[in-house]
């Protein structure tokens, strides 16, 4: 099912502005992609494993370009989770990264 019209989205710039609040960020890229650079404190849960992941509160979902995060957000939203899809993914991210 497609919940894109119901799931809120934010830009990477908007997410960067929230970093001081220590938001829960779920990066759904594969392990090797995550290891190449990710947002500080982001949790890596590859898309293939997201259906089994239990969220605790609102989570911001990010991937490389925005495709996988939209899929993950759909799956998590369908299970009743509070999710926000990050538009543009890591390709648009200009904030700090760690490896």
Order of alpha helices (4+ residues) and beta strands (2+ residues): beta-alpha-beta-alpha-beta-beta-alpha-beta-alpha
